[in-house]
Amino acid sequence: MTCAPVLRPFVQLLALALGHMALLANAQTSSALVSTAALDSQVVAPRARVAQASISGLGDTPAWKAPVQAERFDGQSLKQAQVTSLADLTTMVASMSDAYNAGGYWGIVSLRGFELDNTQNYLREGLPINAETVLPLGNKAGVEVFKGTSGLQAGVSAPGGLVNLLVKRPTGHVRSVELGLSSRRGLNAGFDLADRFGEQERFGLRVHGQFSALRPNVHPQDGQAHAVGVAADWRVGPGTLLEVELEHNRSRQNSVPGYSVFGANGVVDASLVDPDVSLNGHGFSQPMVSEGSTGSIRLTQQLGSGWQWQGSYGEQHLRTDDRAAFPLGCSGGSAYVPDRFCDDGRHDIYNYISENETRLTRAYDTHVKGQWAAWGTHELQAGLAGTHQSSRQPTAVYDLMGLADAQGQLVASDFKAFPTPQNNRDMRSTSVYVRDSWQLSERWTTWLGARSTRYERSQWLSDGASAVSTYADSLVTPWAAIGYQVAAQQQVYVSWGEGAENLLSPFFSTLHSNYTNPGSYLPVAKSRQLEVGYKGQWQQTYASVNLFGIKRPMGDFVTDGAGATTYQLDGIARHEGIEAEVRHRVGAVQLNGSAVLMKARREGSVQAGISGLQPVNVPDHSVRAQVQYHLPTLPRASVALTWVHEGRRAVDSANTLHIPSWNRFDLGAQFIQTAGEQTITWNLGIKNLLDTRAWRESPYKFAHLYLIPMASRTAAVTAQIDF
């Protein structure tokens, strides 16, 4: 796909913005002028790792004072941790976990035990995007993670939290090239060039690109990927900043489906399967192709007296050829098993082909923010936001190819064609929001906010055989918090907020013969969260601990006494936990750690035996810990050991099967070498240092129990040359 469809609206918007700025330049008064340094603050790159994020909506509130749990990681910290995809991001945050992260497919993660909605919970530069694609992170300036209900920040979204991608901006002089090599001779090359020019450096430009020959340990899964981007800004006047950026990316690689329960043998030991063998390695297997063009334009205007206006608009155009041969059930035993393999690991293989899927997202946000005084000091922000998403998918090829063994080899051919209509959808939302930070006294601060959202949904099958299902409604999602400063840079806080979702019953259910409401929207489901926490910041230490509780209405299939099955709201999922995080520097040692202990369960279900059970694929605890040592004999060299631990997970909804807890150790080293004006940064990373064998996660997808193994040991070395 070319970038032209994205460029056209940006050219039009740019022309409008320039005309608007010409008027502003003539109308500006001295009270509206700000220094160049103030404008620079708009485009400063994120620091390595801080406990705050712009998507929280709290502005420049210090990390220790923000009554939310959020983190921001810059590009260098992601690079050192070998984070190149959403799946890799789970290494950085204890509350974030895998929720079906199959290699070569788009990433699906959970926060606080709730799976994030790939169409609602992801942002780029604060604007909504669709994450039903392979999102490259290696070319980003940073990533933000916000934990908990996000009704104020995003309106309609799943309750776990938000992920926001930060693009590279022209912050100054940058001349950088990078070369990388992985353990199976995978290659990576990239460049990053930026500078400021013109009178008083009013213009900035940054161009960057990455090109990869993908050769993971899993075979056959070799592929290619590239991502290129350009960002520019113009300091039109002493109070006006215009920013424009555009990115194009493409990847081509086979996806790697999971294993499953071995029939009556249950969850077999992970050491009995080879994590380097893909079950999508047949002669008829084809690679998945993901392609996207995304861009945004943003205008910031200082209004004087501490007030600022900002308007932004973004578009994302995605095209996907979703192709995979994947295991689903087993017909090779005495009876057909729909949700797992046979006792000996044999399984049915289906060939799925859905080509030329297109997804479009358009989003805008305009807001004003500033300070005012009334019974204390207020920092107020009020704005208008809107999103339009569309998805078009063809009727898919869905062919049964035969029976394969536990090693993925086809042992019996049995071709049957099942053309499968797919969901097409349109989603629109318009929101008005306001948030206020109110400094009541030297120690007391309160935060109040609300978002009013009007949304419209429509969905239909690609073959036109079903009626269009529509739904429209309005809702308000409030949020409130209060904090008390117990000592210098230490605060305790309580926060409460709501989130909202619009659940849809599936169009198909292979497990229910008398299904009454396929493709129907359910009433608005509101989640609620209560959080109590403590945060503290010292010269060499940051620490936080919090208790959270989230209640989320659940959709499920319920069968009545007459045998009719309806997809409906059925009780709630209650997730309660304690999170802790600490960062401490002592001498040459840097310690980073986070942990979460969580009790997740269903409550209030009308179905017997459901209430009190643990949700599938949700670990009961997780730990992330890292020790980094700066070598005294080599002042610019360091080594780091990372421990990733996750507790056991339920495999089935009845909680009769579990995968055990697991540990993984990663090793990293960095050495910065200087030669004249050149700097070479060497990074060595080894993932799964001990080559541990374990089941990493147990997702229930497509009415099937899957088990995804931990990847085998991999190593990569990169050299970044700055000149």
Secondary structure, DSSP 8 states (H G I E B T S, - for coil): --SHHHHHHHHHHHHHHHHHHHHHHHH--GGG---HHHHHTTS----SEES--GGGS-TT--TTT-SSEEEEEEHHHHHHTT--STGGGGGT-TTEEESS--TTS---EEETTEE--TTTSEEETTEE---SS----TT-SEEEEEES--HHHHSB--TTEEEEEE-----S-EEEEEEEEETT--EEEEEEEEEEESGGG-EEEEEEEEEEEE--SSBS--EEEEEEEEEEEEEEETTEEEEEEEEEEEEEE-----B--BGGG-S--GGGS-TTB-S--STT---EEEEEEEEEEEEEEEEETTEEEEEEEEEEEEEEEEEEEEE--B-SSSS-BSSSB-TTS-EEEEEEEEEEEEEEEEEEEEEEEEEEESSSEEEEEEEEEEEEEEEE---BEEEEEEEE-TTS-EEEEEEEE--B--EEEEEEEEEEEEEEEEE-SSSEEEEEEEEEEEEEEEEEETTS-S--EEEEEEEEEEEEEEEEEEETTEEEEEEEEEEEE--B--S--TT-SSB--TT-B---EEEEEEEEEEEEE-SSEEEEEEEEEEEEEEEEEEE-TTS-EEEEEEEEEEEEEEEEEEEEEETTEEEEEEEEEEEEEEES-SSTTTTT---BT--SEEEEEEEEEE-SSSTTEEEEEEEEEE--EESSTTS--EE--EEEEEEEEEEEEEETTEEEEEEEEEESTT----EEE--EETTEE-BEE----EEEEEEEEE-
